[in-house]
Amino acid sequence: MLQMLALGALAGSSLLSAYGSMQAGESALDAARLNADRYSWLAGQSRKMTAVNLYRQHRYAEEVRGSQVASIAKSGGSLDDPTSSIILKGTAEDAALDEWLIKYQGIMEASGLNMSGNNALYEGRMAKGAGRMQAFSTLLGGAGNLYTGYKTLNPGKV
């Protein structure tokens, strides 16, 4: 009777350990999904901030251009004057470059956050797979230990 309890405890221990490994893998995947969702949300926020920054930059560029036009007019110059055209063209080019840089920075930030989310999911899936492999290994080891324990307790039986 005591032998059967010992073998049952050995089997139960292996099963519990295997279940724990499976649950650890599932928990790691759940945590990874939460992190991926958080990164996705942050990427969305980054896109929104990029749009806000583009709007602000556009307004600032318009203010600068308006100021330059007013200064040219105040000084008695003409907008058709080559010097005025060069100044206004340079301002427009600077504004376009600033707009491009804001868009690029926003795209890179959002892409980096999305990549981090994808990496988190990948790591979670790997952890889940590792948990399954550990559970399988535990069950195999437990079966071997159970057989060895049975043979030790019952040396004459197969």
Phi and psi in degrees as a GROMACS rama.xvg file:
@    title "Ramachandran Plot"
@    xaxis  label "Phi"
@    yaxis  label "Psi"
@TYPE xy
-63.4423  -34.6006  LEU-2
-63.2473  -43.0987  GLN-3
-65.7727  -37.3797  MET-4
-64.0596  -41.9275  LEU-5
-63.2944  -44.2268  ALA-6
-66.5661  -38.6096  LEU-7
-64.0492  -40.7122  GLY-8
-64.1674  -40.2075  ALA-9
-62.9995  -44.4997  LEU-10
-66.0772  -44.4046  ALA-11
-61.406  -39.8996  GLY-12
-61.7668  -43.6144  SER-13
-63.8333  -43.144  SER-14
-64.4846  -43.1255  LEU-15
-64.2595  -41.3963  LEU-16
-63.7241  -42.329  SER-17
-64.0613  -43.4669  ALA-18
-61.6069  -41.7144  TYR-19
-61.4546  -40.6267  GLY-20
-64.2557  -42.302  SER-21
-63.0478  -44.1129  MET-22
-66.5021  -37.0391  GLN-23
-62.4748  -41.8282  ALA-24
-63.9041  -42.7961  GLY-25
-63.4219  -41.8114  GLU-26
-63.4764  -40.6808  SER-27
-62.899  -39.8714  ALA-28
-67.3444  -41.1146  LEU-29
-60.7768  -43.9353  ASP-30
-63.3002  -39.7891  ALA-31
-64.4065  -39.0453  ALA-32
-63.5845  -41.0788  ARG-33
-61.8166  -44.0126  LEU-34
-63.5463  -40.9524  ASN-35
-62.8186  -41.5065  ALA-36
-63.336  -40.0495  ASP-37
-64.0981  -44.5085  ARG-38
-63.6223  -38.6296  TYR-39
-63.2677  -42.497  SER-40
-62.4791  -44.4157  TRP-41
-62.4081  -37.819  LEU-42
-63.2741  -40.9617  ALA-43
-62.1647  -42.1754  GLY-44
-62.7822  -38.9202  GLN-45
-62.1982  -42.4776  SER-46
-63.3245  -39.2589  ARG-47
-65.1178  -43.1233  LYS-48
-66.2722  -33.256  MET-49
-62.8633  -43.4934  THR-50
-62.8069  -41.0967  ALA-51
-64.24  -45.0499  VAL-52
-64.378  -36.6646  ASN-53
-63.8627  -42.7638  LEU-54
-61.461  -47.1342  TYR-55
-61.5841  -42.7846  ARG-56
-64.2345  -40.915  GLN-57
-62.1877  -44.2212  HIS-58
-63.0311  -43.0195  ARG-59
-63.0102  -43.1413  TYR-60
-62.1725  -38.7014  ALA-61
-65.822  -39.3194  GLU-62
-63.6937  -43.2851  GLU-63
-63.0432  -45.9252  VAL-64
-61.926  -44.0139  ARG-65
-60.7832  -40.2166  GLY-66
-63.2757  -42.8725  SER-67
-65.9369  -43.4043  GLN-68
-60.8144  -43.5206  VAL-69
-64.0714  -40.991  ALA-70
-64.91  -40.8334  SER-71
-63.5779  -45.418  ILE-72
-65.2927  -40.1108  ALA-73
-64.5519  -35.4988  LYS-74
-82.4133  0.26495  SER-75
87.672  8.58562  GLY-76
-82.0909  174.5  GLY-77
-119.643  147.078  SER-78
-69.8963  -19.5062  LEU-79
-83.2186  -9.90085  ASP-80
-62.8523  137.74  ASP-81
-56.601  -38.8834  PRO-82
-66.1512  -43.7137  THR-83
-62.1587  -41.1134  SER-84
-62.4378  -41.0091  SER-85
-63.7555  -43.3842  ILE-86
-62.8569  -48.7908  ILE-87
-66.8644  -36.3135  LEU-88
-65.3981  -42.4704  LYS-89
-61.5839  -40.8428  GLY-90
-63.8401  -43.0103  THR-91
-64.3111  -40.0756  ALA-92
-66.2224  -41.3639  GLU-93
-62.3722  -41.0684  ASP-94
-64.124  -41.5303  ALA-95
-65.2332  -39.7856  ALA-96
-65.1935  -43.8836  LEU-97
-60.1937  -41.9199  ASP-98
-61.6509  -45.1343  GLU-99
-61.8217  -43.8193  TRP-100
-64.2085  -39.2792  LEU-101
-64.0194  -45.5076  ILE-102
-61.7082  -45.5487  LYS-103
-61.5715  -46.3553  TYR-104
-61.6353  -40.9941  GLN-105
-65.2744  -42.785  GLY-106
-63.2427  -44.5466  ILE-107
-64.6402  -41.5909  MET-108
-64.9007  -47.3247  GLU-109
-63.587  -40.646  ALA-110
-63.476  -42.2624  SER-111
-62.2223  -41.1717  GLY-112
-67.1307  -41.9878  LEU-113
-62.8773  -38.5677  ASN-114
-65.4568  -39.9022  MET-115
-62.2105  -39.0387  SER-116
-63.7174  -43.2406  GLY-117
-64.2827  -39.3553  ASN-118
-64.585  -39.7973  ASN-119
-61.6304  -43.63  ALA-120
-63.5701  -42.1292  LEU-121
-60.6937  -46.7907  TYR-122
-62.9011  -37.9633  GLU-123
-64.3517  -41.9345  GLY-124
-65.4536  -37.6361  ARG-125
-65.4523  -40.7985  MET-126
-65.0627  -38.041  ALA-127
-64.6193  -43.8632  LYS-128
-62.1967  -40.5699  GLY-129
-64.6489  -37.9178  ALA-130
-62.5399  -41.0081  GLY-131
-65.3095  -42.8956  ARG-132
-64.0798  -40.4474  MET-133
-64.293  -39.9182  GLN-134
-63.356  -45.5186  ALA-135
-61.51  -44.3998  PHE-136
-61.8355  -40.8642  SER-137
-63.7217  -42.3989  THR-138
-64.6101  -42.0531  LEU-139
-64.0812  -44.5847  LEU-140
-62.9717  -39.9166  GLY-141
-64.7472  -38.9595  GLY-142
-63.9179  -42.0807  ALA-143
-63.4089  -43.3715  GLY-144
-65.3234  -37.6268  ASN-145
-64.1709  -44.0637  LEU-146
-63.4236  -45.5231  TYR-147
-61.8687  -41.9863  THR-148
-63.4918  -41.1677  GLY-149
-63.1991  -46.0085  TYR-150
-64.234  -34.276  LYS-151
-69.8224  -41.1138  THR-152
-77.1568  -25.3243  LEU-153
-131.656  73.7911  ASN-154
-63.3327  -27.4885  PRO-155
-88.5588  -10.7608  GLY-156
-100.44  153.761  LYS-157
